Amino acid sequence: MPLQIAKLDSAQPDFKRRLSALLAFEATTDESIDSAVAAILHDVKARGDAAVLEYTNRFDRIPGGAAGMAAFDVPQSELDAALAGLPAAQRGALETAAARVRVFHQRQKEELRDFSFTEADGTVLGQRVTPLDRVGIYVPGGKATYPSSVLMNAIPAQVAGVKEIIMVVPTPDGVKNQMVLAAAAIAGVTRVITIGGAQAVGALAYGTETIAAVDKIVGPGNAYVAAAKRRVFGTVGIDMIAGPSEILILCDGSTDPDWVAMDLFSQAEHDELAQSILLCPDAAYIARVEESLNRLLPGMTRRDIIRVSLGGRGALVKVRDMLEACEIANTIAPEHLEISAENPRRWADLVRHAGAIFLGRFSSESLGDYCCGPNHVLPTSRTARFSSPLGVYDFQKRSSMLHVSEAGAQTLGKVAAVLAYGEGLQAHARSAELRVKGAAGNAQ
């Protein structure tokens, strides 16, 4: 059965309407999920460890027994054993990926510096950058396991200088993924707890008798985890509420169509709501890509998911030229953008909104997912218009530094007083005026 995928043409009068309908994704929370999450969070906040134990037993079928919460802690020796026990190829791949991720984020850290400057009157102004004290990393478990997510979330936190990195990972029926544990050992995670779901998010956010409250929670999860992160935001920081994965490919028709087809598959295989779109000015080339899609699909192990994903949210789009492709890309603001073309930097300079930009036909998005170095935690659902990939900056905060000299207070005090009186804040104004020599009421 041929693949059913939308075919659009930017020259068609209804193109904008059809594109908007294709991009529409309402990330609303199911009311039943939201109410269930609210109850779990309230219970964890009130009863702490007892509630976490109860929910872990119910959802993951792991009783704490006499050991209580201690039964869910994975000792460092087990992490080290998991790393030592991996096949050489898997261990080598993890270590190579981790090294590249660490080098990239170390460069990022170098850009986030303290600074200060002294004004003519001796006033010193500046900025101090400090790491968060403690962060929580949620790693999915069960049907899907993601050691790469461990690296991408933990390493920038470690590079930022975070002292405590607490990882929670559900292990239904007590089954632990050895690559996930090995990744935690490589990434420098300080504590691994085998709990998951909304109860794990609540434990990290509020703290329990045995789990210290964190400053920020990062990492992907299911609808319950996303709803919980949304609810605890404000008590703790969060990275983002991520939507389905996305890829947008801008191609001038010079790349092997099988490569482009497989890149479209690489996102479609995530889940049925993932989105894969090709923009190309060459109608004949688009037809060749479609032929590749149909020919290669039967060989994909996740072909049923790919078929639903491409049929529901995928598209092959004919554009007038590559310039228009870039304009449309800025409208879509994709999570992943591949520019598979000659002289890709020419077109990259025209792109303002994308989570990650892959330049040239050899830069497959899958390389960025695993081992290039830049972070694979990226903004989705058009949020690349205003947000950025996860990075060292997500685990640091900035404090403004102000050391006003006596001379500086003479000028700034008068300015502040005028503005404060204008806002009706007398104490603010007087506080500034008291430091100005000769001001009314100022003892000299």
LINMO-V413862 format. One record per pair of residues at least 12 apart in sequence whose ideal C-beta (glycine too) atoms are under 7 Angstrom apart, sorted by sequence separation. I is the first residue (numbers start at 1). J is the second residue. If there is no record, write none. Layout:
BEGIN
i->{I I}
j->{J J}
END
This chain:
BEGIN
i->{114 115 205 217 229 264 356 377 417 420 114 154 204 377 114 249 264 337 345 375 40 53 114 226 249 344 374 375 417 6 53 56 113 137 201 247 344 375 416 417 52 112 137 150 167 247 337 176 193 260 339 356 49 217 247 322 336 339 413 49 216 247 333 334 335 336 337 338 339 413 215 216 217 218 246 326 330 333 334 337 340 135 167 214 215 216 220 245 329 330 336 356 413 414 165 169 171 330 355 413 165 166 167 201 326 355 165 166 167 168 169 170 245 322 326 329 338 164 170 198 202 290 409 410 135 166 168 169 170 197 198 201 205 244 251 253 289 338 409 410 137 139 141 142 168 197 201 246 257 261 131 141 158 244 245 246 247 248 249 250 251 253 260 264 336 355 131 132 133 134 135 136 137 138 139 141 142 150 158 198 202 205 244 249 286 354 131 133 141 201 205 244 248 257 261 269 353 134 136 145 147 151 155 168 253 257 261 286 353 147 150 154 269 272 276 356 150 154 258 262 271 276 355 145 147 154 257 261 265 274 283 141 147 151 168 269 272 150 269 272 277 166 258 268 271 275 276 277 278 279 280 281 275 278 280 281 272 273 277 279 281 139 265 268 281 268 336 335 335 335 268 279 166 279 333 335 101 105 109 264 279 334 97 101 105 109 333 333 94 98 102 106 97 101 105 141 98 102 138 138 153 153 136 149 252 149 250 250 263 250 134 136 135 138 250 134 135 139 140 260 134 135 136 137 138 140 248 133 137 132 135 138 132 248 94 255 248 138 247 254 94 98 246 250 254 90 94 98 246 247 248 249 250 251 252 245 246 250 251 252 91 95 247 249 250 86 94 85 86 82 86 250 82 83 266 82 266 263 79 83 259 263 78 82 83 79 80 79 255 74 62 60 60 61 60 61 62 79 74 247 73 74 72 72 72 246 245 60 244 243 59 239 242 243 56 240 69 55 52 56 55 52 240 51 52 239 44 239 52 41 45 40 44 40 44 49 48 49 37 41 45 48 49 40 44 218 218 37 41 33 37 41 33 37 41 30 34 38 33 37 29 27 27 25 25 156 148 148 152 152 153 152 148 160 159 162 156 156 160 156 160 153 152 156 157 156 135 132 131 132 131 132 130 129 130 104 129 130 103 104 100 127 128 100 101 97 100 127 128 97 127 96 126 125 125 124 112 123 112 123 123 108 109 122 108 112 121 116 122 123 105 121 122 105 121 119 3 3 22 2 22 3 3 5 5 3 4 8 10 3 6 10 5 6 7 8 9 10 11 23 5 10 5 10 10 27 25}
j->{126 127 217 229 241 276 368 389 429 432 127 167 217 390 128 263 278 351 359 389 55 68 129 241 264 359 389 390 432 22 69 72 129 153 217 263 360 391 432 433 69 129 154 167 184 264 354 194 211 278 357 374 68 236 266 341 355 358 432 69 236 267 353 354 355 356 357 358 359 433 236 237 238 239 267 347 351 354 355 358 361 157 189 236 237 238 242 267 351 352 358 378 435 436 188 192 194 353 378 436 189 190 191 225 350 379 190 191 192 193 194 195 270 347 351 354 363 190 196 224 228 316 435 436 162 193 195 196 197 224 225 228 232 271 278 280 316 365 436 437 165 167 169 170 196 225 229 274 285 289 160 170 187 273 274 275 276 277 278 279 280 282 289 293 365 384 161 162 163 164 165 166 167 168 169 171 172 180 188 228 232 235 274 279 316 384 162 164 172 232 236 275 279 288 292 300 384 166 168 177 179 183 187 200 285 289 293 318 385 180 183 187 302 305 309 389 184 188 292 296 305 310 389 180 182 189 292 296 300 309 318 177 183 187 204 305 308 187 306 309 314 204 296 306 309 313 314 315 316 317 318 319 314 317 319 320 312 313 317 319 321 180 306 309 322 310 378 378 379 380 314 325 214 328 382 384 151 155 159 314 329 384 148 152 156 160 384 385 147 151 155 159 151 155 159 196 155 159 200 201 218 219 204 219 322 220 322 325 338 326 212 214 214 217 329 214 215 219 220 340 215 216 217 218 219 221 329 215 219 215 218 221 216 332 179 340 334 225 334 341 182 186 334 338 342 179 183 187 335 336 337 338 339 340 341 335 336 340 341 342 182 186 338 340 341 178 186 178 179 178 182 347 181 182 365 182 366 364 181 185 361 365 181 185 186 184 185 185 361 181 171 170 171 172 172 173 174 192 192 365 193 194 193 194 195 380 380 196 380 380 197 377 380 381 195 379 210 197 195 199 199 199 387 199 203 390 199 394 208 198 202 198 202 199 203 208 208 209 198 202 206 209 210 202 206 390 394 224 228 223 227 231 224 228 232 223 227 231 227 231 227 241 243 243 244 375 369 370 375 376 377 377 376 392 392 395 390 391 395 392 396 390 390 394 395 395 395 395 395 396 396 397 396 396 397 373 398 399 373 374 371 398 399 372 373 370 373 400 401 371 401 371 401 401 402 403 392 403 393 404 405 391 392 405 392 396 405 401 407 408 391 407 408 392 408 408 293 294 313 294 315 297 307 310 311 310 311 315 317 311 314 318 314 315 316 317 318 319 320 332 315 320 316 324 328 381 381}
END
